[in-house]
């Protein structure tokens, strides 16, 4: 799913580049799904997260990096990162 969204975000709309806000909004559901999975399926507590873009090249566009921080009930930290690689 991240590949499909990344490909869509890298495409120009009417030959105009999309803003970072428009591109980030495309990944909202993916981030939410990751958070809910950690909470519901793994019993984790969501603490914080970061969404960044990494420029691969002018020709290739960018790739998103989603990093989420959770805590287990015993206080142990859990970091989950997803990045699409071409």
N, CA and C atoms as an extended XYZ file, in Angstrom:
258
Properties=species:S:1:pos:R:3:atomname:S:1:resname:S:1:resid:I:1 pbc="F F F"
N         0.822       -1.193        0.000 N   UNK     1
C         0.000        0.000        0.000 CA  UNK     1
C         0.867        1.259        0.000 C   UNK     1
N         1.981        1.242        0.722 N   UNK     2
C         2.850        2.418        0.755 CA  UNK     2
C         3.421        2.695       -0.628 C   UNK     2
N         3.775        1.644       -1.387 N   UNK     3
C         4.303        1.845       -2.739 CA  UNK     3
C         3.274        2.541       -3.619 C   UNK     3
N         2.023        2.097       -3.561 N   UNK     4
C         0.974        2.704       -4.380 CA  UNK     4
C         0.786        4.178       -4.034 C   UNK     4
N         0.775        4.489       -2.760 N   UNK     5
C         0.584        5.876       -2.336 CA  UNK     5
C         1.795        6.721       -2.715 C   UNK     5
N         2.998        6.155       -2.545 N   UNK     6
C         4.216        6.885       -2.914 CA  UNK     6
C         4.225        7.195       -4.400 C   UNK     6
N         3.863        6.201       -5.211 N   UNK     7
C         3.812        6.428       -6.658 CA  UNK     7
C         2.818        7.530       -7.001 C   UNK     7
N         1.657        7.517       -6.358 N   UNK     8
C         0.642        8.551       -6.593 CA  UNK     8
C         1.159        9.922       -6.174 C   UNK     8
N         1.789        9.990       -5.025 N   UNK     9
C         2.290       11.272       -4.519 CA  UNK     9
C         3.407       11.820       -5.390 C   UNK     9
N         4.191       10.938       -6.003 N   UNK    10
C         5.294       11.380       -6.856 CA  UNK    10
C         4.813       11.880       -8.217 C   UNK    10
N         3.589       11.501       -8.591 N   UNK    11
C         3.047       11.975       -9.867 CA  UNK    11
C         2.599       13.417       -9.740 C   UNK    11
N         2.816       14.162      -10.784 N   UNK    12
C         2.388       15.570      -10.775 CA  UNK    12
C         0.920       15.647      -11.168 C   UNK    12
N         0.170       16.460      -10.463 N   UNK    13
C        -1.246       16.686      -10.754 CA  UNK    13
C        -1.319       17.836      -11.744 C   UNK    13
N        -1.845       17.566      -12.930 N   UNK    14
C        -1.905       18.575      -13.991 CA  UNK    14
C        -0.525       19.180      -14.243 C   UNK    14
N         0.496       18.318      -14.196 N   UNK    15
C         1.887       18.742      -14.407 CA  UNK    15
C         2.363       19.765      -13.384 C   UNK    15
N         1.676       19.868      -12.260 N   UNK    16
C         2.090       20.769      -11.182 CA  UNK    16
C         2.513       19.912       -9.992 C   UNK    16
N         3.621       20.235       -9.369 N   UNK    17
C         4.040       19.459       -8.200 CA  UNK    17
C         3.024       19.590       -7.067 C   UNK    17
N         2.867       18.519       -6.323 N   UNK    18
C         1.999       18.561       -5.152 CA  UNK    18
C         2.767       19.187       -3.999 C   UNK    18
N         2.042       19.805       -3.095 N   UNK    19
C         2.691       20.367       -1.907 CA  UNK    19
C         3.033       19.229       -0.945 C   UNK    19
N         3.923       19.492       -0.007 N   UNK    20
C         4.255       18.486        1.001 CA  UNK    20
C         3.034       18.115        1.823 C   UNK    20
N         2.181       19.091        2.090 N   UNK    21
C         0.968       18.820        2.863 CA  UNK    21
C         0.050       17.854        2.119 C   UNK    21
N        -0.101       18.053        0.803 N   UNK    22
C        -0.945       17.156        0.009 CA  UNK    22
C        -0.364       15.749       -0.013 C   UNK    22
N         0.946       15.649       -0.162 N   UNK    23
C         1.595       14.338       -0.181 CA  UNK    23
C         1.468       13.647        1.175 C   UNK    23
N         1.700       14.378        2.235 N   UNK    24
C         1.606       13.796        3.578 CA  UNK    24
C         0.191       13.304        3.866 C   UNK    24
N        -0.807       14.036        3.403 N   UNK    25
C        -2.204       13.656        3.642 CA  UNK    25
C        -2.531       12.300        3.016 C   UNK    25
N        -1.851       11.946        1.929 N   UNK    26
C        -2.083       10.655        1.285 CA  UNK    26
C        -1.722        9.486        2.207 C   UNK    26
N        -0.832        9.714        3.156 N   UNK    27
C        -0.350        8.652        4.036 CA  UNK    27
C        -1.057        8.612        5.389 C   UNK    27
N        -2.041        9.444        5.578 N   UNK    28
C        -2.742        9.528        6.857 CA  UNK    28
C        -3.325        8.182        7.284 C   UNK    28
N        -3.994        7.496        6.372 N   UNK    29
C        -4.616        6.211        6.710 CA  UNK    29
C        -3.576        5.150        7.056 C   UNK    29
N        -2.441        5.167        6.347 N   UNK    30
C        -1.375        4.201        6.628 CA  UNK    30
C        -0.847        4.408        8.045 C   UNK    30
N        -0.607        5.668        8.411 N   UNK    31
C        -0.130        5.982        9.767 CA  UNK    31
C        -1.153        5.547       10.811 C   UNK    31
N        -2.414        5.874       10.572 N   UNK    32
C        -3.476        5.487       11.512 CA  UNK    32
C        -3.545        3.975       11.673 C   UNK    32
N        -3.457        3.242       10.554 N   UNK    33
C        -3.505        1.781       10.610 CA  UNK    33
C        -2.362        1.218       11.447 C   UNK    33
N        -1.167        1.784       11.283 N   UNK    34
C        -0.014        1.324       12.061 CA  UNK    34
C        -0.219        1.580       13.553 C   UNK    34
N        -0.759        2.740       13.873 N   UNK    35
C        -1.004        3.087       15.278 CA  UNK    35
C        -2.054        2.154       15.880 C   UNK    35
N        -3.185        1.984       15.174 N   UNK    36
C        -4.258        1.131       15.693 CA  UNK    36
C        -3.812       -0.323       15.826 C   UNK    36
N        -2.988       -0.793       14.893 N   UNK    37
C        -2.481       -2.165       14.978 CA  UNK    37
C        -1.628       -2.331       16.233 C   UNK    37
N        -0.750       -1.376       16.499 N   UNK    38
C         0.088       -1.447       17.697 CA  UNK    38
C        -0.731       -1.450       18.972 C   UNK    38
N        -1.781       -0.642       18.982 N   UNK    39
C        -2.630       -0.541       20.177 CA  UNK    39
C        -3.496       -1.785       20.344 C   UNK    39
N        -4.237       -2.146       19.308 N   UNK    40
C        -5.234       -3.225       19.410 CA  UNK    40
C        -4.622       -4.621       19.393 C   UNK    40
N        -3.696       -4.849       18.467 N   UNK    41
C        -3.170       -6.203       18.303 CA  UNK    41
C        -1.996       -6.516       19.221 C   UNK    41
N        -1.253       -5.474       19.609 N   UNK    42
C        -0.056       -5.727       20.407 CA  UNK    42
C        -0.156       -5.178       21.828 C   UNK    42
N        -1.242       -4.477       22.136 N   UNK    43
C        -1.435       -3.958       23.483 CA  UNK    43
C        -0.471       -2.850       23.870 C   UNK    43
N         0.042       -2.126       22.881 N   UNK    44
C         0.998       -1.054       23.133 CA  UNK    44
C         0.279        0.267       23.378 C   UNK    44
N         0.986        1.208       23.977 N   UNK    45
C         0.488        2.567       24.161 CA  UNK    45
C         1.232        3.467       23.189 C   UNK    45
N         0.492        4.160       22.335 N   UNK    46
C         1.122        5.069       21.378 CA  UNK    46
C         1.587        6.321       22.108 C   UNK    46
N         2.832        6.728       21.860 N   UNK    47
C         3.404        7.888       22.527 CA  UNK    47
C         3.629        9.031       21.547 C   UNK    47
N         4.267        8.744       20.427 N   UNK    48
C         4.593        9.807       19.477 CA  UNK    48
C         4.970        9.193       18.138 C   UNK    48
N         5.112       10.054       17.152 N   UNK    49
C         5.511        9.576       15.842 CA  UNK    49
C         6.082       10.691       14.996 C   UNK    49
N         6.697       10.277       13.897 N   UNK    50
C         7.306       11.228       12.989 CA  UNK    50
C         7.046       10.753       11.559 C   UNK    50
N         6.703       11.695       10.698 N   UNK    51
C         6.503       11.400        9.279 CA  UNK    51
C         7.447       12.306        8.511 C   UNK    51
N         8.355       11.706        7.743 N   UNK    52
C         9.328       12.501        6.990 CA  UNK    52
C         9.397       12.013        5.553 C   UNK    52
N         9.945       12.857        4.702 N   UNK    53
C        10.206       12.494        3.315 CA  UNK    53
C        11.708       12.436        3.100 C   UNK    53
N        12.153       11.458        2.329 N   UNK    54
C        13.556       11.355        1.937 CA  UNK    54
C        13.601       11.482        0.422 C   UNK    54
N        14.341       12.459       -0.076 N   UNK    55
C        14.483       12.649       -1.516 CA  UNK    55
C        15.458       11.618       -2.055 C   UNK    55
N        14.982       10.794       -2.981 N   UNK    56
C        15.837        9.783       -3.590 CA  UNK    56
C        16.695       10.417       -4.677 C   UNK    56
N        16.038       11.103       -5.578 N   UNK    57
C        16.696       11.868       -6.637 CA  UNK    57
C        15.608       12.706       -7.300 C   UNK    57
N        16.011       13.646       -8.122 N   UNK    58
C        15.026       14.469       -8.829 CA  UNK    58
C        14.159       13.592       -9.717 C   UNK    58
N        14.757       12.600      -10.357 N   UNK    59
C        14.013       11.722      -11.268 CA  UNK    59
C        13.098       10.758      -10.515 C   UNK    59
N        13.588       10.198       -9.418 N   UNK    60
C        12.825        9.187       -8.681 CA  UNK    60
C        11.811        9.775       -7.712 C   UNK    60
N        12.001       11.017       -7.321 N   UNK    61
C        11.084       11.624       -6.359 CA  UNK    61
C        11.503       11.312       -4.934 C   UNK    61
N        10.526       11.116       -4.095 N   UNK    62
C        10.796       10.925       -2.674 CA  UNK    62
C        10.205        9.616       -2.187 C   UNK    62
N        10.590        9.251       -0.977 N   UNK    63
C         9.989        8.112       -0.301 CA  UNK    63
C         9.607        8.553        1.114 C   UNK    63
N         8.484        8.077        1.616 N   UNK    64
C         8.086        8.446        2.977 CA  UNK    64
C         8.769        7.553        4.003 C   UNK    64
N         8.987        8.107        5.173 N   UNK    65
C         9.487        7.335        6.304 CA  UNK    65
C         8.531        7.600        7.469 C   UNK    65
N         7.920        6.532        7.958 N   UNK    66
C         6.990        6.627        9.083 CA  UNK    66
C         7.664        5.981       10.290 C   UNK    66
N         7.840        6.743       11.351 N   UNK    67
C         8.454        6.237       12.577 CA  UNK    67
C         7.486        6.484       13.730 C   UNK    67
N         7.130        5.414       14.417 N   UNK    68
C         6.186        5.509       15.529 CA  UNK    68
C         6.829        4.971       16.797 C   UNK    68
N         6.524        5.621       17.908 N   UNK    69
C         7.060        5.223       19.211 CA  UNK    69
C         5.916        4.798       20.125 C   UNK    69
N         6.066        3.598       20.683 N   UNK    70
C         5.080        3.022       21.588 CA  UNK    70
C         5.781        2.626       22.880 C   UNK    70
N         4.971        2.338       23.897 N   UNK    71
C         5.497        1.750       25.126 CA  UNK    71
C         4.684        0.517       25.477 C   UNK    71
N         5.411       -0.491       25.966 N   UNK    72
C         4.754       -1.678       26.503 CA  UNK    72
C         4.272       -1.357       27.910 C   UNK    72
N         3.448       -2.226       28.453 N   UNK    73
C         2.916       -2.011       29.809 CA  UNK    73
C         4.018       -1.967       30.863 C   UNK    73
N         5.146       -2.630       30.583 N   UNK    74
C         6.257       -2.636       31.540 CA  UNK    74
C         7.172       -1.413       31.377 C   UNK    74
N         6.811       -0.495       30.470 N   UNK    75
C         7.590        0.723       30.264 CA  UNK    75
C         8.637        0.631       29.169 C   UNK    75
N         8.835       -0.564       28.623 N   UNK    76
C         9.819       -0.739       27.550 CA  UNK    76
C         9.364       -0.008       26.284 C   UNK    76
N        10.300        0.666       25.626 N   UNK    77
C         9.995        1.410       24.406 CA  UNK    77
C        10.015        0.500       23.190 C   UNK    77
N         9.118        0.771       22.253 N   UNK    78
C         9.048        0.042       20.991 CA  UNK    78
C         9.028        1.071       19.868 C   UNK    78
N         9.952        0.922       18.926 N   UNK    79
C        10.024        1.821       17.770 CA  UNK    79
C         9.660        1.019       16.528 C   UNK    79
N         8.714        1.539       15.752 N   UNK    80
C         8.303        0.897       14.503 CA  UNK    80
C         8.551        1.877       13.362 C   UNK    80
N         9.284        1.416       12.351 N   UNK    81
C         9.614        2.268       11.216 CA  UNK    81
C         9.236        1.561        9.925 C   UNK    81
N         8.616        2.312        9.011 N   UNK    82
C         8.281        1.801        7.689 CA  UNK    82
C         8.813        2.785        6.666 C   UNK    82
N         9.551        2.244        5.685 N   UNK    83
C        10.061        3.065        4.590 CA  UNK    83
C         9.984        2.239        3.322 C   UNK    83
N         9.409        2.802        2.288 N   UNK    84
C         9.346        2.111        1.008 CA  UNK    84
C        10.657        2.322        0.277 C   UNK    84
N        11.263        1.241       -0.167 N   UNK    85
C        12.507        1.316       -0.939 CA  UNK    85
C        12.222        0.878       -2.362 C   UNK    85
N        12.691        1.657       -3.323 N   UNK    86
C        12.517        1.277       -4.742 CA  UNK    86
C        13.344        0.062       -5.070 C   UNK    86
